Amino acid sequence: MTAKEQLLQEAPGWSEQDAEVALRAVQREHAGSDTDEWGNVSNVHDVAFGETMQRLAKEERAAGHEPW
């Protein structure tokens, strides 16, 4: 299955916020450098977001639920 096919399969269950996050990620990827006087914080955001989602999934499993 291609990434595009997987995206189309997953997307119907996404919230509006999920769709916005995905759209921003793609736009950021195609926009090139987002560096300003603060530097490029997109990598920090990506790591922090990933860690947060992993933590939430772990908490959901501990509570007996499947992560979304």
C-alpha positions, 0 to 999 in steps of 0.5 A: 500500500502506498503512503497516499493510499494509506492516507486516504484510508486513515483520513475519514476517521480524522478530526478537523484538528488532525487534518489541519496538523497533517496539512500544515506538515505537508505545507511545511515540508514543501515550503522549504526552510522555516528559519527565522531569527529564532531558528528552525523550530519545526524539528523540535515541534515534530519530536515533541509532538511525536513524544506526546502522541506516544505518551498518550497512546501508552496512557490509553493502553494502560487504561484499557483502551486502544489508542486512536 
